Amino acid sequence: MSERRNDTDNLQGRTIYFDFLRVMATFAVVVLHVSAQKYYAVEVETWEWQIFNVYDSIVRWAVLFL
């Protein structure tokens, strides 16, 4: 017969920081996709393209974590 384990048993060896980082990376990837929607439809010389580029650059780190 198998023993029933508590949910707290699963958390004992777990690093909460990595869970938080993964949640933040998920939101950052959503921002990345939203900022890339019209990325190629806008001229490079415009402010709109520069704003897209800034958002894209800020959240690009998240691709490594997902």
Backbone bond lengths (Angstrom), bond angles and torsions (degrees), N, CA, C in turn:
res aa  C-N    CA-C-N  psi(-1)  N-CA   C-N-CA  omega(-1)  CA-C   N-CA-C  phi
1 M - - - 1.446 - - 1.527 108.04 -
2 S 1.298 117.05 136.93 1.459 120.26 -178.31 1.526 111.02 -87.38
3 E 1.321 114.16 148.92 1.467 119.51 177.76 1.516 109.24 -83.16
4 R 1.295 114.65 147.01 1.459 120.03 176.20 1.518 108.72 -89.68
5 R 1.339 117.11 128.30 1.467 121.12 -177.10 1.517 110.42 -102.60
6 N 1.296 115.12 147.13 1.458 122.37 175.50 1.516 110.45 -76.59
7 D 1.337 116.73 156.70 1.459 120.33 173.16 1.514 111.16 -66.53
8 T 1.313 118.08 -27.26 1.465 120.77 179.89 1.518 111.50 -69.40
9 D 1.319 117.71 -23.84 1.466 120.30 176.66 1.526 110.87 -64.99
10 N 1.310 117.30 -33.09 1.463 121.45 179.97 1.520 111.84 -71.79
11 L 1.314 118.14 -25.33 1.458 121.79 -175.70 1.524 113.47 -87.18
12 Q 1.305 118.50 -11.70 1.459 120.49 -173.64 1.529 112.85 -63.67
13 G 1.292 119.26 -41.33 1.456 120.88 -178.80 1.514 113.33 -98.69
14 R 1.304 117.97 14.45 1.459 122.88 -173.48 1.522 110.98 -99.80
15 T 1.328 116.11 138.31 1.459 121.63 176.26 1.524 108.51 -95.62
16 I 1.310 116.15 114.10 1.463 121.97 -176.35 1.528 111.13 -64.84
17 Y 1.316 117.39 -30.84 1.462 121.38 -179.44 1.525 111.22 -56.29
18 F 1.320 117.60 -40.09 1.465 120.34 -178.66 1.525 111.55 -69.26
19 D 1.317 117.04 -34.17 1.464 120.13 175.50 1.524 110.48 -64.88
20 F 1.318 116.19 -44.76 1.462 120.74 178.45 1.530 110.58 -62.25
21 L 1.310 117.57 -41.93 1.463 121.89 179.12 1.524 111.02 -62.40
22 R 1.309 116.64 -39.24 1.457 120.32 179.48 1.533 111.52 -67.75
23 V 1.324 117.36 -38.52 1.468 120.80 176.54 1.524 110.15 -64.20
24 M 1.322 116.77 -44.29 1.470 120.39 178.29 1.533 110.93 -63.13
25 A 1.312 117.05 -39.16 1.465 120.86 179.02 1.527 110.81 -65.13
26 T 1.316 116.79 -35.32 1.466 120.27 177.91 1.522 110.68 -63.74
27 F 1.331 117.27 -45.70 1.460 120.36 177.19 1.526 111.44 -64.67
28 A 1.315 116.87 -37.49 1.459 120.33 179.54 1.526 111.57 -65.74
29 V 1.314 117.79 -36.54 1.468 120.38 177.31 1.526 110.56 -67.65
30 V 1.316 117.79 -34.94 1.464 120.64 175.12 1.526 109.81 -63.09
31 V 1.332 117.37 -44.46 1.470 120.95 176.60 1.519 110.17 -61.19
32 L 1.311 117.16 -40.52 1.463 121.61 179.07 1.522 111.23 -60.11
33 H 1.319 116.97 -45.10 1.457 119.89 -179.64 1.526 112.11 -69.16
34 V 1.314 117.16 -36.90 1.464 119.70 178.40 1.532 110.37 -67.42
35 S 1.320 117.63 -40.78 1.461 119.83 -179.32 1.520 111.94 -72.42
36 A 1.325 118.22 -19.34 1.465 120.99 -178.49 1.522 113.12 -93.42
37 Q 1.317 118.34 0.99 1.466 120.24 -176.81 1.527 112.55 -59.62
38 K 1.307 117.95 -47.74 1.465 121.06 -178.50 1.525 111.75 -113.84
39 Y 1.300 115.53 23.69 1.466 121.95 -176.52 1.526 112.07 -57.21
40 Y 1.319 117.00 -42.59 1.466 120.66 -176.53 1.521 113.31 -90.98
41 A 1.316 118.31 -7.97 1.458 121.69 -179.07 1.524 112.24 -90.66
42 V 1.325 117.87 -2.94 1.462 122.32 -174.60 1.533 108.97 -113.30
43 E 1.311 115.34 142.27 1.468 119.93 177.12 1.525 110.52 -66.33
44 V 1.314 116.13 145.52 1.466 121.65 -176.31 1.524 111.88 -66.14
45 E 1.295 118.77 -29.60 1.468 121.74 -175.93 1.525 114.01 -77.54
46 T 1.318 118.82 -5.52 1.464 120.75 -175.66 1.529 111.56 -88.19
47 W 1.335 114.71 159.56 1.462 120.63 177.02 1.516 110.83 -68.05
48 E 1.315 116.41 -32.12 1.459 120.00 -179.99 1.533 110.83 -60.98
49 W 1.320 116.35 -43.17 1.459 120.16 177.74 1.522 110.79 -64.72
50 Q 1.322 116.93 -38.48 1.464 120.27 178.91 1.534 111.40 -63.32
51 I 1.324 116.57 -40.06 1.465 120.58 177.56 1.529 110.40 -65.07
52 F 1.330 117.08 -44.55 1.465 120.12 175.20 1.516 110.50 -56.79
53 N 1.305 116.85 -43.41 1.459 121.87 -178.47 1.529 111.76 -64.94
54 V 1.310 117.63 -39.11 1.469 121.53 178.41 1.528 110.21 -64.08
55 Y 1.341 117.04 -49.45 1.465 119.88 178.38 1.522 110.98 -59.92
56 D 1.316 116.79 -42.92 1.458 121.53 179.63 1.532 110.82 -61.23
57 S 1.310 116.89 -41.96 1.462 121.07 -178.63 1.528 112.52 -70.39
58 I 1.324 116.92 -36.80 1.468 120.59 -178.12 1.525 111.68 -66.94
59 V 1.311 117.87 -37.66 1.460 120.31 -173.81 1.537 113.72 -103.49
60 R 1.301 118.40 8.00 1.465 120.90 -178.52 1.527 112.38 -64.32
61 W 1.317 118.70 -25.34 1.464 122.40 179.10 1.524 112.15 -58.16
62 A 1.328 116.84 -28.12 1.458 120.63 -174.05 1.521 112.75 -66.98
63 V 1.306 117.33 -23.22 1.463 120.35 -179.04 1.529 110.58 -62.11
64 L 1.306 117.39 -30.57 1.463 120.98 -179.30 1.529 112.98 -69.95
65 F 1.323 117.56 -25.78 1.456 121.52 -173.07 1.519 114.43 -95.26
66 L 1.318 117.36 -9.41 1.469 118.48 -178.32 1.496 112.11 -115.80
